[in-house]
Amino acid sequence: MARASRLEPRESAERPDYDEEARKLFAALNLTPGGAANDESSRLHSYRNLDIVWRHPTTGARGVQPGGFGGMLGRLQLRHGTCVHGLDFVRRAGAQVFIGNATASSQKGILQKNRITHIVNCTSDMVNALEGDPSIAYYRFDLYKFFATLDLRSTRGVLEFFLPVFQWIDAAVNSGQSVLIHCLAGAHRAGTTGVAYVMHAADLDHQTAIAACKRCRPVVDPIGDLTNLLAQLDLARQQRKIPASHPAA
């Protein structure tokens, strides 16, 4: 009974409509309802169909400098992977993780140009546009589920919630395959999932990972409870690192 009482506020809370938030973003950027990026959105707002937020530290291109975020990401480039920009990098690099929108997830040409073979769909209802294509592997990570399964006043279950998608992405990039994490706009659901993966892969706290991903893709925006979700993931990761205390002799 105590557990049901603790979860009641989460279960009764109204879930935000992230598709509507995406449509608001498209309107603000003067895009079509589908949200496909164009030259103007890229030039004026740095809004592209997809952006690299992490690259595998051993399969990535040697000698390519990160896209920014000061010396911190320059150091992370050697140890954990980092964000970079530019087609030249994509042509020369190995496995990478991208955050992107519906357009990126549905156009084979975009996927092929960026050598993406694995797609994480962070929505509950968007179709896997290339389902059945033997060159594309899918993983559906319904971020909405955290509203029903997690109580964000504690870290209980948060790490377990993310571990399966982390492990799926890890398996892909460790084998040299690039991954796209997407939702409708590549801002809220995919943005949050991408930040969570960067926390995991680069061993970053949630605030640093959010800032780093926003540097790579400015529309990344873990709104509302999504930031709290990342904060609890941060705490859960820290707790996992702390050795269990032993009773005094």
N, C-alpha and C positions, 0 to 999 in steps of 0.2 A: 504493500500500500504506500509505503514511504516513497518508493521509487516512482510510482505513478503520480503521486502528488508533486514530486520534484520536476517531473517532465510536463506537467499540465500546462504551465505558461507557454512552453515552446509549441505544444501541440495545438493550443487554441489561438496562437498568434496568426494573424493574416500574413501569408507569404507575399513578398514583393513580386511585382511583375517585371522581371528583368528584360523580357522582350519589349515591353513598353519603354523601359529605360533606354534600351538600345535604339528604339525608334526616335526618342527624344534627341539622342546623340546624333543620329543621322540628320534630323531636321536642323540641329544647331550647326552641323558641318555642311549644310546645303547639299546633301546627298540624296539619291533616289531612295525610295522605301526599302529597296533590297540592301542598301548599305555598301555597295561596291565602292571602293576607293577610286579616286581619279587623280590627275596631275595636280589639280588645285588643292584637294584635301591633303595630299602629300606635301606640297610646297608650303602651304599656309598653316597647316595644323599638325603636320607629321603623322597624319592618319593614313596608314597603308593597309592592304588586305592582310598582311602578316608581317611579323617582325621576329628576328632571332632574339631569344632571351638567355640562352645558355648553349654552350658547346662542350662536347666531350673533351676532357683535358688531354687525352692521348690520341684521339682520332682526328682532332681539329688541325687546321693548317698551322704550320710553324711560321713564326716571324710576322704574323698578322696582329696588329695592335687592336685593342678593344675600342668600341665606339665612344667611350667616355666614362663618366662617373669617377674621375680623379684617379689617384694612385691606387686606391683600394681595389678597384676592379682590375687594374693593371696587374696587381699581385695575384688576384684570384684567377686571372687568365692562366697562370702557370700551374695552379694547384687544383682548382675546382671547375674551371670553365667560366665563361662570362658572356656578356652581350656584345655584339658587333653589328655593323651595318655594311651593306654594299654587296652587289652581285659578284664582284671579284672574289670576295671572301667565300661566297656560297660555292663558286666553281672550284675552289681549291680546298675547301674544308671537308671534314668528315661529318660525324653524327652531330646533329644540332636539335634543339627544342625551340619551336616557334609558338607564339600566341597569335591567333588570327580570327577572322570573321567567317561568316557563312560562304562568302564568295571564294575565299581561299580553300575552304573545305570541299567545294563542289566543282572546281575547275581543274581538270586533269593537267592542263598546261602549267598552271601555277605550281601544282604539286611536283610535277616532273622537273620543272626548272629549279626548284629548291631541293630536289632529291628526297622528298617526303614519301615515306612508305607506310607510316603508322599515324593514325588519327585518333585523338581523344575527343569525343563528343560530350560536352559538359551540360547538355540540355536533357530535358525529359521527353521532348516531343519532336525535335528536329530530326528529319530522316538522315540516315547515313547515305549521302547522295551517290556514292560509288560502291554501295554494297554489292558484293558479288564479283567485283573486280579482283582477280587474284593477286594483283600487285599492291593492294591496299589492305591493311589490317586495321580493325576498329576496336575501340574500347569505349563503352558508354559509361561516363562518370556523371551521374545525375546529382548535381550539387544541391538541388532542392531537398534531397533526402535528409540533409543535416537538420532541417527544421523539425522533422519528426523523430529523429534518432538521437540527437545530441542536446544536452542541457549545457549551454555555454556559460553557466555559472561555475562550471568545473571542467577539468580536462578529461573526464571519463569518456573513453571511447573515441576521442578526437584523433589520436594517432592511428588507431585501428581503422578509422573511417578513411584515411588517406593512404595507408600503406599499400593496398592492392593496386591503385593507380600508379603510385611511385614505383612499385616493383615491375609493373608492365612497361613503363617508360624506361626504367633502368635496363631491362632486358633488351629493349630495342636499341638504345644508344650504345650499350656495351657491345652489341653485335655490329655496330657501324651504321645503324638505320636512323634516319631523322624523323622527328615526331612533330605533328601539329596539334596543339591544344586549341579547340575552337568552341565558340558559342555563336550567337547572332552577330554581335559587334566585335567580339574579342576584347571586351572591356571589363565586364563584371564577373560572370561565371568563369569564363576561360582565363580572365585576368587573375582571379583569385586562385584558380587551380595552378596556373603558371607560376605565380608567386610562391605557392606552397611547394611546388617542385623545386624551385630555385633554393628555397630554404633547406630542403632535403639534400639536394645535389651539391650545393656550395657551402653548406653548413653555416647559414646566415640566420640572424634573428629576423622577425617578421617585418620590422620597420625598415631595416636595411634592404631586405629583399624587395619590399614594395617600392622603395626609392630606386633601386637598381632596375627593376622591371619597367617602371615608369620612364626611366631614362632611355630604355630601349624602345618602349611603346607607350607614349604619353597618355593614351586613353585608358590604360589599365586603371581600374577604379573599384577596389573592394568596398562597395558602399554598405552602409548599415551594419547588419550582423556579420557580414563577410569579413570585415576587419577584426571583429571580435573572434570569429572562427580562427583566423590566422594567429591572433594573439594566444588563443588557447592551444593551438598547435605548437606554437613557440614554447609555451610552458611545458607541454607534454614532452617535447623533444629534450628540453633541459632536464626534466625529471628523469627521463630515460638514461641520461648520461651520468647522473649522480649515483655513485655506488650505494648499495643498501648499507645502513649503519649496523654495526655489531654491538650487542649489549656489552657493557663493561664487565670485565672479569671479576 
